[in-house]
Amino acid sequence: MIPQESLLVTLVKLVDRIPTPASPAKRKRGKPKFYPDHLFLKALVIMIVRHLHHVHEFLSVLEQPTAEMQTLRALLTEQGRYPCRRTWERRLKAIPHTLPAQIACLGRYLVSLIQPWARCGRAAAADSTLLRAQGGVWHKKDREQGIVPHTSIDTQAAWANPAGTGGCMAGNYIWSLRLPQSGSPWRLI
């Protein structure tokens, strides 16, 4: 019988195939990063699939003496080194700042690979990004009466949940403006 990898191990291995955005030409101050960003994307995949919410839960699951966890621990090393708990916490916390660039890089790679306009001649893309509204907040009682108490209030803004939790988590709403964008590249004749 041929031993098969678990789905989780396969997903983590696929993260290595995702292209990463180019590093900025000017390096930030401080100690250079030893561990690449894709290592922490692998950890994020494990945490999402296993429903782990904290780094200590993630590390305790990786310590389990199963073949799957041994394989995952080996995939989460860089040049034989394994990040410490504090590094996991710090770099996983920083993922939301780098994720848009990584998603855009993956999108460009998939479009060049799939070439959706090669057969049908059309392709479309849509994005609906939340932008934090500048100025004051327009409260519900004033909005219902049509009163704008301050000129700095953006009347097109509304309360939104940037985490996409659907309102499950109280206190995560921000006063923001949803900026829908769409594009339709046409076939060149």
N, C-alpha and C positions, 0 to 999 in steps of 0.2 A: 504494500500500500504506500502511495506517495504522500508524504506529510504536506499538509496545506498550511499556508499562513492564515492567520486570522484576518478578518476584514480591517480591524484597527491597524495592524502592522502594515497592511497594504496601503491604507490611506496615509499613514505616516511616511511611507516610502515615496508616495506620490508627491508629497510636499517638496522633496528634493528636485523634482522635475519642473516645478513652477519657476518661471524666470523671476529674477529679482531686479528691482530698479537699480540704476547705476548709482554708485556712491557719489555724494557731493564732492566737487573738486576741492573745496576748502573744508578741511577737517575741523570739527568742533574742538573746543578746549577740553582738557582733561585726559584721562587715561584712554588709549585707543581700545575699541571693542575687540575682545578676543573671540567671543562666540558670535557667529553670524545670526542674522535675523530669522532665517528659515528654521533654525534650531528651536526657536521659541514659538514659531508657527506650528511646528510639530507638537510641541507641548500643548498648545491651544487646541489642536485637533483632538488630542487625547482627553483633555479636560472637557471638551464639548461632548464627545461620544460617551464618556464615562459619567457625565453629569457631576463633575468635580468643580466646586466653586472657589476653593482656596488652594494656595500653593502647598500647604502642609498636607491636605488631602491628596493632592497629586503625587507628592513625594512618598506618602505612605502606601499608595496604590502601586507605585513603581517598585517599592521594596518587597512586594509579595514574591515568594519563591516559585513562580510559574515560568514556563518556557516563554510565554507571550511577553511577560514583563521583563525577562532577561533580554529578549530581542529588542524591546522598546528602549531599555536602558542603554544598550549598545548603539542604537540609532540616535540617542540623545547625547552622544559624546562628540567632542571635537579634539582631534589629535590626542586621543586617549584621556582627555580631561573631561570632567563632569561638573557642570555649574553648581555652586553652593545655593542654599535656600535663598539667601539675600539676593543673589544674582537673578534667580528665577523670579522673585517678587518684583524686583526693579524692572527687568526687561519685559515681563508680561504686562506690567502696568503701562509701559511705554508703547505697546502694540497699537492701541487705537490711533496714535499720532502718525504711525508709519503705514497703517493699513490702506488708506486711500491710494497712496502711490503704488503699493503692491498689487492692489486690485486693478488699477489702471494698467500696470505692466502686464498682468495676466490677461486682461481684456485685449490689449494690443496683440499679444502672442496668439491668443485663440482666434482673433479675426484674421491674422496672417496665415494661421494654420488651416482654418476652416474655409476661408474666403467665401462668405455667404452670398456675395453678389456675383460670383462666377457663373452660376447656373441661371438664376432668376433675374439678375441685373439690378436688384434693389436690396438695400439693407437699412435698418433703422435702429436707433439707439435712444434710450430714454433714461433720464436721471432726475431724481427729485430729492435734492440735497437740502437738509435743514441748515439755515443760516441764522445765527443769533441776531435778533433784531436790535438795532441801535436805539437809544433813547429810552423813554419810560415805558411802563406797562399800562395797557388800556384795560381797566377792570370791567368785569361783567356788567355791573349796574350802570356804569357810564356808557358802555357799548350798546346796551339795550335801549338806552334813551337817546343814543346818537350824539352824546356829548363827548367832545375831545378836550379833556381838561388841560392838556399841555401840547405845545406845538412840536415837541420832540417825539411824540408818539407815532409809531408807524401803524396806520389804520388797517393795513393789509396783513399784519402779523397776527398770530394766534398762539395759544398754548399747544405745545407738541412734546412728545416723548422721544428724545434722540436715541434712546437705547432700543427702541422698537419692541418694548415689552407689552405693548397694547394696554398700558395703563395699570398693569398688575402691581407695579412698585410705586408707592406713594412718594411724592417729593422729588421725582426725577423730571418733572416737566419744566421746560424753559419757554420763555417768550421768544418766538422765532418766526422767521419768514421762510416758507417752503418755496424754493425756486425751481419750478419744473423746467427741464431742458430736454429738447428732443432734436434729433438730427436725422437727416435722410440723405446719405450719399447716393448720388445717381450714377449710373453707368456712363462712362465717357464714350462718345461716338467718334 
